[in-house]
Amino acid sequence: MSLGCANCYVQAYDLAYQAAYDAGVMIIAAAGNSGADTDHYPSAYKSVMSVASVMSTKELSSFSTRNDQTEIAAPGQ
């Protein structure tokens, strides 16, 4: 997924993503585009894999959100 907003936790979504995860579904979402260390949902939910953006130089894109939820990075600039 490539959607969401910073600091927009919704318990109903958290429960839905967790139920999907518990059923064996891998949910992947963009880390966000704030360029800051903020919680960006849905990638900040514990059951969602958060993917940051990297440039061709293999450095994180300046706009890519990075925090303790970010698990992997992929080309996205």
BALOBA-1460 file (C-alpha; in Angstrom, 3 decimals):
// residues 77
<rec num="1" residu="m" x="0.000" y="0.000" z="0.000"/>
<rec num="2" residu="s" x="1.098" y="3.540" z="-0.594"/>
<rec num="3" residu="l" x="-1.329" y="5.563" z="1.463"/>
<rec num="4" residu="g" x="-1.856" y="6.959" z="4.908"/>
<rec num="5" residu="c" x="-1.028" y="9.858" z="7.169"/>
<rec num="6" residu="a" x="1.261" y="10.749" z="10.046"/>
<rec num="7" residu="n" x="0.084" y="10.055" z="13.581"/>
<rec num="8" residu="c" x="-3.366" y="8.762" z="12.471"/>
<rec num="9" residu="y" x="-3.773" y="5.641" z="14.588"/>
<rec num="10" residu="v" x="-7.183" y="3.932" z="14.234"/>
<rec num="11" residu="q" x="-7.837" y="0.990" z="16.533"/>
<rec num="12" residu="a" x="-10.298" y="-0.667" z="14.123"/>
<rec num="13" residu="y" x="-7.636" y="-0.719" z="11.385"/>
<rec num="14" residu="d" x="-5.030" y="-2.017" z="13.811"/>
<rec num="15" residu="l" x="-7.328" y="-4.915" z="14.742"/>
<rec num="16" residu="a" x="-8.157" y="-5.644" z="11.091"/>
<rec num="17" residu="y" x="-4.495" y="-5.708" z="10.024"/>
<rec num="18" residu="q" x="-3.627" y="-7.893" z="13.018"/>
<rec num="19" residu="a" x="-6.408" y="-10.356" z="12.149"/>
<rec num="20" residu="a" x="-5.141" y="-10.545" z="8.565"/>
<rec num="21" residu="y" x="-1.568" y="-11.050" z="9.804"/>
<rec num="22" residu="d" x="-2.711" y="-13.789" z="12.201"/>
<rec num="23" residu="a" x="-4.411" y="-15.493" z="9.231"/>
<rec num="24" residu="g" x="-1.102" y="-15.588" z="7.357"/>
<rec num="25" residu="v" x="-1.467" y="-12.466" z="5.206"/>
<rec num="26" residu="m" x="1.641" y="-10.315" z="4.756"/>
<rec num="27" residu="i" x="0.679" y="-6.645" z="4.629"/>
<rec num="28" residu="i" x="3.234" y="-4.201" z="3.207"/>
<rec num="29" residu="a" x="2.961" y="-0.394" z="3.227"/>
<rec num="30" residu="a" x="5.115" y="2.564" z="2.307"/>
<rec num="31" residu="a" x="6.891" y="4.074" z="5.307"/>
<rec num="32" residu="g" x="5.573" y="7.511" z="4.354"/>
<rec num="33" residu="n" x="6.779" y="10.715" z="2.769"/>
<rec num="34" residu="s" x="7.246" y="13.039" z="5.740"/>
<rec num="35" residu="g" x="11.020" y="12.588" z="5.830"/>
<rec num="36" residu="a" x="10.844" y="12.541" z="9.585"/>
<rec num="37" residu="d" x="10.845" y="10.104" z="12.454"/>
<rec num="38" residu="t" x="7.051" y="10.004" z="12.822"/>
<rec num="39" residu="d" x="4.497" y="7.237" z="13.042"/>
<rec num="40" residu="h" x="2.967" y="6.948" z="9.573"/>
<rec num="41" residu="y" x="-0.079" y="4.713" z="9.313"/>
<rec num="42" residu="p" x="-0.792" y="2.091" z="8.100"/>
<rec num="43" residu="s" x="2.942" y="1.277" z="8.024"/>
<rec num="44" residu="a" x="3.316" y="1.961" z="11.770"/>
<rec num="45" residu="y" x="0.938" y="-0.822" z="12.785"/>
<rec num="46" residu="k" x="2.985" y="-3.682" z="14.234"/>
<rec num="47" residu="s" x="1.410" y="-6.224" z="11.871"/>
<rec num="48" residu="v" x="2.309" y="-4.212" z="8.735"/>
<rec num="49" residu="m" x="5.753" y="-4.305" z="7.083"/>
<rec num="50" residu="s" x="7.045" y="-0.758" z="6.579"/>
<rec num="51" residu="v" x="9.123" y="-0.033" z="3.435"/>
<rec num="52" residu="a" x="11.295" y="3.078" z="3.077"/>
<rec num="53" residu="s" x="12.439" y="4.595" z="-0.224"/>
<rec num="54" residu="v" x="16.043" y="4.571" z="-1.457"/>
<rec num="55" residu="m" x="17.707" y="6.426" z="-4.306"/>
<rec num="56" residu="s" x="19.867" y="4.875" z="-7.034"/>
<rec num="57" residu="t" x="22.866" y="5.785" z="-4.844"/>
<rec num="58" residu="k" x="21.504" y="3.330" z="-2.231"/>
<rec num="59" residu="e" x="20.876" y="6.131" z="0.272"/>
<rec num="60" residu="l" x="17.486" y="6.744" z="1.870"/>
<rec num="61" residu="s" x="15.406" y="9.245" z="-0.055"/>
<rec num="62" residu="s" x="15.240" y="12.566" z="1.813"/>
<rec num="63" residu="f" x="11.428" y="12.441" z="1.841"/>
<rec num="64" residu="s" x="11.158" y="8.857" z="3.098"/>
<rec num="65" residu="t" x="9.888" y="8.418" z="6.630"/>
<rec num="66" residu="r" x="12.273" y="6.463" z="8.825"/>
<rec num="67" residu="n" x="11.559" y="5.153" z="12.280"/>
<rec num="68" residu="d" x="11.748" y="1.988" z="14.369"/>
<rec num="69" residu="q" x="8.885" y="0.466" z="12.331"/>
<rec num="70" residu="t" x="10.806" y="0.683" z="9.030"/>
<rec num="71" residu="e" x="11.862" y="-2.859" z="8.187"/>
<rec num="72" residu="i" x="13.194" y="-2.676" z="4.633"/>
<rec num="73" residu="a" x="13.997" y="-0.185" z="1.871"/>
<rec num="74" residu="a" x="13.451" y="-0.393" z="-1.882"/>
<rec num="75" residu="p" x="13.964" y="1.873" z="-4.924"/>
<rec num="76" residu="g" x="11.328" y="4.562" z="-4.886"/>
<rec num="77" residu="q" x="12.784" y="7.941" z="-5.794"/>
